[in-house]
């Protein structure tokens, strides 16, 4: 049994009591969901979405993808739209594209995928290979225009960013950006944010991983760049830290009834964050996550209280 499942079971009684009315609200075609604008256009996105790395990617490699069908369906049912994937996430992009078309939700989703044939750590990208990877994403997703494509892990921007800029100018890509979750690349990320005209960045941010608060998120606000947040649970680190512990009662003051909602609402409460894309292959986790997009968010004093609680726990 996964750590998250144990945490959900430990808080099942309180969590489910709080879950039902807010899920009903979310199910009403997204009514009542917290949304944030994309600074470059003002288009609003639900603050909670779905990622396709980690467990989603693992399931996508198997023969039975019924769980992924359920989790994508639940995302759409509850009013979510943002789906983040990448060719580098194994079969995730291909499988998700097929499922979304079968479910009839492909046009409703905000598709965020990535481009990188250079790989992290340097190297030169073959322009022909980069263009072919881009065309492969279009075929998999099955749409004439993809909402967002970002350079994965800042791979060879000199070659790949002009390809995205060209695709945007042609109307084939609506937004472009760059991503990294590696501390060794943060300085390069900041440089790109200052020097390039991009719509989005994607980076890691969690209650116990707050490096982004120092310079990345403030610069995003200053430059009018949207932010997708990855790894809001510290991958699995936060689940290990709270294993066997109940969510504090005072978390109900901002509408958090489970640890997932606690962690996600902390991230969502930063004004620079546009959308958060935790990966999951379980529809119950998807529903749990979506509740974090309803109700209130912690203020500055409550955010500090949340940090102090987590920092007092044993390290994972």
C-alpha positions as CSV (number, residue, x, y, z in Angstrom):
1,X,0.0,0.0,0.0
2,X,1.4,3.4,-0.9
3,X,2.1,6.0,1.8
4,X,-0.5,8.3,0.3
5,X,-3.2,5.6,0.5
6,X,-2.3,5.1,4.2
7,X,-2.6,8.8,4.8
8,X,-6.0,8.9,3.1
9,X,-7.3,6.0,5.2
10,X,-6.0,7.6,8.4
11,X,-8.1,10.7,7.7
12,X,-11.0,9.0,5.9
13,X,-13.8,9.9,8.3
14,X,-13.0,13.6,8.5
15,X,-11.8,13.9,5.0
16,X,-14.8,12.3,3.3
17,X,-17.3,14.4,5.4
18,X,-15.6,17.5,4.1
19,X,-15.1,16.1,0.6
20,X,-18.6,15.5,-0.4
21,X,-20.1,19.1,-0.5
22,X,-17.0,20.6,-2.1
23,X,-16.8,17.9,-4.7
24,X,-20.4,18.5,-5.6
25,X,-19.4,22.1,-6.1
26,X,-16.5,21.2,-8.3
27,X,-18.5,18.8,-10.3
28,X,-20.9,21.6,-11.5
29,X,-18.9,22.1,-14.6
30,X,-16.0,23.6,-12.7
31,X,-18.2,26.2,-10.9
32,X,-16.5,27.5,-7.7
33,X,-13.0,26.3,-8.7
34,X,-10.1,28.6,-7.9
35,X,-8.6,29.8,-11.2
36,X,-5.6,31.9,-12.1
37,X,-4.9,34.0,-15.2
38,X,-2.1,33.4,-17.7
39,X,-0.4,36.8,-17.5
40,X,0.3,37.1,-21.2
41,X,-3.4,36.8,-22.2
42,X,-5.6,36.8,-19.1
43,X,-7.0,33.3,-20.0
44,X,-7.9,31.6,-16.7
45,X,-7.0,28.0,-15.7
46,X,-8.2,25.9,-12.8
47,X,-5.4,25.9,-10.3
48,X,-5.3,22.1,-9.9
49,X,-4.5,19.9,-12.9
50,X,-2.9,16.6,-13.6
51,X,0.6,15.5,-14.3
52,X,1.7,12.3,-16.1
53,X,5.1,11.5,-14.7
54,X,5.7,9.1,-11.8
55,X,2.8,6.7,-11.2
56,X,0.9,7.8,-14.3
57,X,3.9,7.0,-16.5
58,X,4.4,3.7,-14.8
59,X,0.8,2.6,-15.5
60,X,0.9,3.9,-19.1
61,X,3.7,1.4,-19.8
62,X,1.4,-1.5,-19.0
63,X,-1.3,-3.2,-20.9
64,X,-4.2,-2.2,-18.7
65,X,-4.6,1.6,-18.7
66,X,-8.2,1.6,-17.4
67,X,-7.0,3.5,-14.3
68,X,-5.7,6.3,-16.5
69,X,-9.0,6.4,-18.3
70,X,-10.7,6.9,-15.0
71,X,-8.3,9.5,-13.7
72,X,-8.5,11.6,-16.9
73,X,-12.2,11.3,-16.9
74,X,-12.3,12.4,-13.2
75,X,-10.2,15.4,-14.0
76,X,-12.6,16.6,-16.7
77,X,-15.7,15.7,-14.6
78,X,-14.6,17.8,-11.7
79,X,-13.9,20.8,-13.9
80,X,-10.1,20.5,-14.3
81,X,-8.5,21.2,-17.6
82,X,-4.7,21.4,-17.3
83,X,-2.9,18.2,-18.3
84,X,0.9,18.2,-18.3
85,X,2.9,15.5,-20.2
86,X,6.1,15.0,-22.2
87,X,7.6,12.7,-24.8
88,X,10.1,11.9,-22.1
89,X,7.5,10.4,-19.8
90,X,7.5,7.1,-21.5
91,X,4.1,6.2,-23.0
92,X,2.2,8.9,-21.1
93,X,1.7,11.4,-24.0
94,X,0.6,8.7,-26.4
95,X,-1.7,6.9,-24.0
96,X,-3.3,10.1,-22.6
97,X,-3.9,11.4,-26.1
98,X,-5.7,8.2,-27.2
99,X,-7.8,8.1,-24.0
100,X,-8.8,11.7,-24.2
101,X,-10.0,11.3,-27.7
102,X,-11.9,8.2,-26.8
103,X,-13.5,10.0,-23.9
104,X,-14.3,13.0,-26.1
105,X,-12.5,15.4,-23.8
106,X,-9.4,16.2,-25.9
107,X,-10.8,19.6,-27.0
108,X,-11.6,20.5,-23.4
109,X,-8.2,19.9,-21.9
110,X,-5.4,22.5,-21.7
111,X,-2.6,20.3,-23.1
112,X,0.9,21.1,-21.9
113,X,3.6,19.0,-23.4
114,X,7.4,19.4,-23.9
115,X,10.1,19.4,-26.5
116,X,13.7,18.2,-25.9
117,X,15.8,15.9,-28.1
118,X,19.0,17.3,-26.5
119,X,18.7,15.9,-23.1
120,X,19.5,17.5,-19.7
121,X,23.1,18.5,-19.2
122,X,24.0,19.9,-22.5
123,X,24.5,18.7,-26.0
124,X,23.2,20.0,-29.3
125,X,19.7,19.2,-30.5
126,X,19.2,18.0,-34.1
127,X,16.7,20.4,-35.5
128,X,15.2,17.8,-37.7
129,X,14.7,15.4,-34.7
130,X,13.2,18.3,-32.7
131,X,10.7,19.1,-35.4
132,X,9.8,15.4,-35.7
133,X,9.3,15.1,-32.0
134,X,7.0,18.1,-32.2
135,X,5.0,16.5,-35.1
136,X,4.7,13.3,-33.1
137,X,3.1,15.3,-30.2
138,X,0.6,16.8,-32.6
139,X,-0.3,13.3,-33.9
140,X,-0.7,11.8,-30.4
141,X,-2.7,14.7,-29.0
142,X,-4.9,14.9,-32.1
143,X,-5.4,18.6,-32.2
144,X,-4.3,21.2,-34.8
145,X,-3.0,23.5,-32.0
146,X,-1.5,22.5,-28.7
147,X,-2.0,24.9,-25.8
148,X,1.5,24.9,-24.3
149,X,4.8,23.4,-25.3
150,X,7.9,24.0,-23.2
151,X,11.6,23.1,-23.6
152,X,12.1,20.3,-21.2
153,X,14.9,20.8,-18.7
154,X,16.2,23.8,-20.7
155,X,17.6,21.5,-23.4
156,X,19.6,23.4,-26.1
157,X,17.5,26.5,-26.2
158,X,19.5,28.0,-29.0
159,X,18.2,25.3,-31.3
160,X,14.8,24.4,-29.9
161,X,13.3,27.7,-28.7
162,X,13.3,29.2,-32.2
163,X,11.3,26.1,-33.4
164,X,8.7,26.7,-30.7
165,X,8.6,30.4,-31.6
166,X,8.0,29.5,-35.2
167,X,5.2,27.1,-34.2
168,X,3.6,29.8,-32.1
169,X,3.8,32.4,-34.9
170,X,2.1,29.8,-37.2
171,X,-0.8,29.4,-34.7
172,X,0.1,25.8,-34.0
173,X,1.2,26.4,-30.4
174,X,-0.7,28.9,-28.2
175,X,1.9,29.3,-25.4
176,X,5.6,28.5,-25.1
177,X,8.0,28.2,-22.2
178,X,10.8,26.3,-20.4
179,X,11.0,23.9,-17.5
180,X,13.5,22.6,-15.0
181,X,13.3,20.8,-11.6
182,X,17.1,20.7,-11.2
183,X,18.7,23.1,-8.8
184,X,21.9,23.1,-10.9
185,X,19.8,24.8,-13.7
186,X,18.0,27.5,-11.6
187,X,20.4,30.2,-12.6
188,X,19.9,29.4,-16.3
189,X,16.2,29.4,-15.7
190,X,16.4,32.9,-14.2
191,X,18.5,34.1,-17.1
192,X,16.0,32.8,-19.7
193,X,13.1,34.4,-17.8
194,X,14.9,37.7,-17.9
195,X,16.0,37.5,-21.6
196,X,13.4,35.6,-23.6
197,X,9.8,36.2,-24.4
198,X,8.1,33.2,-22.9
199,X,4.6,32.6,-21.6
200,X,5.3,29.9,-19.0
201,X,7.8,28.2,-16.9
202,X,7.5,24.9,-15.1
203,X,9.4,24.1,-11.9
204,X,9.3,22.2,-8.6
205,X,7.8,23.8,-5.5
206,X,6.5,22.3,-2.3
207,X,6.0,23.3,1.3
208,X,9.4,21.7,2.2
209,X,11.0,22.7,-1.1
210,X,10.6,26.5,-1.1
211,X,13.6,27.5,-3.2
212,X,11.3,28.9,-5.9
213,X,10.0,31.5,-3.4
214,X,13.4,33.2,-3.3
215,X,13.8,34.4,-6.9
216,X,11.9,32.3,-9.4
217,X,8.4,33.0,-8.3
218,X,9.0,36.8,-7.7
219,X,10.6,37.1,-11.1
220,X,7.7,35.3,-12.8
221,X,5.3,37.9,-11.3
222,X,7.6,40.7,-12.3
223,X,8.0,39.5,-15.9
224,X,4.4,38.3,-16.3
225,X,5.2,34.7,-16.8
226,X,2.8,31.9,-15.9
227,X,4.0,29.1,-13.5
228,X,3.2,25.4,-13.7
229,X,4.2,23.7,-10.4
230,X,5.6,20.2,-10.5
231,X,6.2,17.8,-7.5
232,X,4.0,19.6,-5.0
233,X,4.2,16.6,-2.7
234,X,8.0,16.6,-2.8
235,X,7.6,13.6,-5.1
236,X,7.0,11.1,-2.2
237,X,9.0,12.8,0.5
238,X,6.1,14.6,2.2
239,X,4.0,11.5,2.4
240,X,6.7,9.8,4.3
241,X,7.0,12.7,6.7
242,X,3.3,12.7,7.6
243,X,2.7,9.0,7.6
244,X,0.6,8.0,10.6
245,X,-0.3,11.6,11.5
246,X,-3.7,13.3,11.2
247,X,-4.2,16.6,9.5
248,X,-4.4,19.3,12.1
249,X,-7.9,20.6,12.9
250,X,-6.9,24.2,12.2
251,X,-6.3,23.2,8.5
252,X,-10.1,23.3,8.2
253,X,-9.9,27.1,8.5
254,X,-8.8,27.1,4.8
255,X,-10.7,24.1,3.7
256,X,-8.1,21.3,3.9
257,X,-9.4,18.0,5.1
258,X,-6.6,15.7,3.9
259,X,-2.8,16.0,3.6
260,X,-3.0,16.3,-0.2
261,X,-5.3,19.3,0.2
262,X,-3.0,20.8,2.9
263,X,0.1,20.5,0.7
264,X,-1.6,21.7,-2.5
265,X,-3.3,24.7,-0.8
266,X,0.1,25.9,0.5
267,X,1.4,25.9,-3.1
268,X,-1.7,27.4,-4.5
269,X,-1.7,30.3,-2.0
270,X,1.4,31.8,-3.7
271,X,0.1,34.4,-6.1
272,X,2.7,33.6,-8.8
273,X,1.4,30.0,-9.2
274,X,-0.9,29.5,-12.2
275,X,-1.5,25.8,-12.0
276,X,-0.3,22.8,-10.1
277,X,0.1,19.4,-11.8
278,X,0.5,16.5,-9.3
279,X,0.8,13.2,-11.1
280,X,-1.5,10.3,-10.1
281,X,-2.9,7.2,-11.6
282,X,-5.8,6.9,-9.1
283,X,-9.2,8.6,-9.6
284,X,-9.7,8.9,-5.9
285,X,-6.4,10.8,-5.6
286,X,-7.5,13.0,-8.5
287,X,-10.8,13.8,-6.7
288,X,-8.9,14.5,-3.4
289,X,-6.5,16.9,-5.3
290,X,-9.4,18.8,-6.9
291,X,-10.9,19.7,-3.6
292,X,-7.8,21.8,-3.0
293,X,-9.1,24.0,-5.9
294,X,-12.2,24.9,-3.9
295,X,-12.8,27.0,-0.8
296,X,-10.2,29.2,0.8
297,X,-6.5,29.5,0.8
298,X,-4.1,30.1,3.7
299,X,-2.9,33.7,4.3
300,X,0.7,34.7,5.1
301,X,0.3,33.9,8.8
302,X,-1.3,30.5,8.2
303,X,1.4,29.7,5.6
304,X,4.0,30.2,8.2
305,X,2.1,28.0,10.7
306,X,2.0,25.3,8.0
307,X,5.7,25.5,7.4
308,X,6.5,25.3,11.1
309,X,4.3,22.2,11.4
310,X,6.1,20.4,8.5
311,X,9.6,21.5,9.6
312,X,8.9,20.0,13.1
313,X,8.3,16.6,11.5
314,X,11.2,14.1,11.1
315,X,12.9,14.4,7.7
316,X,12.0,11.9,5.1
